[in-house]
Amino acid sequence: MSGQVQKDLFASDASQTAADFDFSTAQRSAIDAHSWIEVVPGWLSGSHSVFERLTTAVPWRQHDRRLFDQTFREPRLTAEYKTLRNVPDEVLRKAVSALSKYYGVRYDSVWLNFYRHGEDSTGWHRDRFSCRKPECIVPVLTLGATRRFLIKPRNGGTSIAYKPGSGDLIVMGGRSQEDWVHSVPKEPGLCEGRISINFQSSEQAITER
Ligand SMILES: O=C(O)CCC(=O)C(=O)O
């Protein structure tokens, strides 16, 4: 199908939701000699309806985290599905298959984040639960509001900013979990929520959080 975008219609919501199984909009950029970011704009169309469904279907929880001997309430809600058949939306289960096929990594669990508004955020970190190998491929799908996604060298340096909108994929590859850290900073005044879905593979990682 040269020059034509192949959309795979998901059975659950065929008129609304489709993923670009050809990844025809994918743009990969090296961020250093060993790490890359791939942006796939508009990978999932109909993403706002998936966002709406997940806000109510997922058992969101707010966790306490320990950092430097202090406990703090994480400013976002999260959930994890360690078994794909429990993922409460067929669109996401199909997304897992599409990503596994395209990137050659068997994704077998998903971690979800719900940033309810601009005061929710996540600080600089590596995805240690998605990646324990020197090189990994970690896709993150955005649903809902556009938020800034920043990535900067772990040893210091200037950050690179991405602005994934609803349905866009950001894929961190190569040594981007080893040599880089990423964050989603607060955006005061923003009322709209954002869900991000982090696709995990036990081939690449440990699974306990
Ligand atoms: O929300 C995002 O885009 C990033 C999520 C993330 O890095 C994480 O869950 O560890």
The ligand as an SDF file (V2000), in Angstrom:
LIG
                    3D

 10  9  0  0  0  0  0  0  0  0999 V2000
    3.6530   10.8980   31.5030 O   0  0  0  0  0  0  0  0  0  0  0  0
    4.6420   10.7570   30.7940 C   0  0  0  0  0  0  0  0  0  0  0  0
    4.6810   11.1500   29.6400 O   0  0  0  0  0  0  0  0  0  0  0  0
    5.8690   10.0930   31.3500 C   0  0  0  0  0  0  0  0  0  0  0  0
    5.5230    8.9950   32.2770 C   0  0  0  0  0  0  0  0  0  0  0  0
    6.7000    8.3930   32.9420 C   0  0  0  0  0  0  0  0  0  0  0  0
    7.8100    8.7220   32.6620 O   0  0  0  0  0  0  0  0  0  0  0  0
    6.5270    7.3600   33.9820 C   0  0  0  0  0  0  0  0  0  0  0  0
    5.4370    6.9110   34.2200 O   0  0  0  0  0  0  0  0  0  0  0  0
    7.5060    6.9850   34.5800 O   0  0  0  0  0  0  0  0  0  0  0  0
  1  2  2  0
  2  3  1  0
  2  4  1  0
  4  5  1  0
  5  6  1  0
  6  7  2  0
  6  8  1  0
  8  9  2  0
  8 10  1  0
M  END
$$$$
